[in-house]
Amino acid sequence: MGVPDATDATTADDASDPELREQHAQYLERFAREVGERALGAFAKHAGHLIKKMSFEEFAPAYVEYSELLATYRNSVARGDTINDIVLKLLRERAANLVLPAPTL
């Protein structure tokens, strides 16, 4: 199975996953605190990126994708692999979309 992207539909397993639900609740709190109150689906500027306030259905695949990308990145760093600048840009962009701090390099 490939890495899901933000356009994939949320599965029934995602919808009942308590960790994803908790991560979404934390995301909504971060969004309100760092970006401001916005309606679901509204766009705002954060960390130099235009981001959308995501519903759970949008958030779940985006969070899974980011988590998998971050794990791959950290494994690559631990192995001493050369990291392409595009990978870092992608990680920073995904972190901004989730209103998370950019990963430390």
PERADA-V253650 format. One record per helix or strand of 2 or more residues. SS is the DSSP state (h for helix, s for strand). FROM is the first residue (numbers start at 0). TO is the last residue. If there is no record, write none. Layout:
SS/FROM/TO
SS/FROM/TO
This chain:
h/11/15
h/17/33
s/42/45
s/48/51
h/55/78
h/84/96
